[in-house]
């Protein structure tokens, strides 16, 4: 079975990273690589993307946080962990927040979270204008957009901080999670670094062994046969299509507390170095899939790629029954995932909940083989002809 995701690394990479960690601390080197990739003078490593949000809220003294109503549930959880109140804003077909509603909700003590959903970059300039006029803080949620640009430049030129995630569903990967925050201001950096130091801790030996074992599992799941068995046991037998659920969790667990280890840093460094290749492969896959959907008359989502986009997922909304579509894909030996099936916004946001109930992801990652890509394209084309989307 073609997996819905594959990590950028294999077991040999994990072993190499552990060996390198015995020789040197990889974290200062990783920070230098991130600085070069993002052109940001200040970088703080984080346990995860969600931990980055929580630390930013706490460090910058925000009590309310403006969010897109259609976003990952973990973003809302991160806001609540920080003790702030989320303000959900309706989004358009390209997941961008209604600017008038943002302006009405912005003010001192408010953080605006500008999300580059699925690696599709949103113009930050209108949000910067709102933040300046209202006294709000503007951060960019680029969890899914490491390596993305706007106007030919890396993200961050128009915001107070940018957060990235190194989850295995994002652009660069480490088990289990990881992330970073980039900033242009020394004042913001000092506040964020102090708060990150206060609320995080080094991984224990047990933690590092656990994460290594999970990494080995990620490596094994790259094999289509092993992944098929895994999917059957953990999804099919349980009658599920996603590991997501509707429970909003507010405990400050390990994903908020355990910072990146030296071995994780050594695993990430070559991926940052390979970012241009990763970007090119992802964009090529996205364009190939989108061409098939466009031929079939699909015009709701996704969007055409812009120059700065670095797609994490190829997410599109179905017009028919999602479970039927997913089952047909499984019979063809491919696992189409979902995206934020359980959002935390209340049900007054009917459009956003409709998208959450209908959206699916075609497998999109650099380690997809040409044969697998062709099989996915053939399935998309045949489905468009027989059912539409």
Helices and strands as residue ranges (DSSP letters): H 11-23, H 27-38, E 42-46, H 49-59, E 64-68, H 73-81, E 85-89, H 99-105, E 110-115, G 117-119, H 125-134, E 137-141, E 149-150, E 153-154, E 161-165, E 179-183, H 186-199, H 205-220, H 224-231, I 232-236, H 254-257, H 262-273, H 275-295, E 314-317, H 322-331, H 350-358, E 359-362, H 370-386
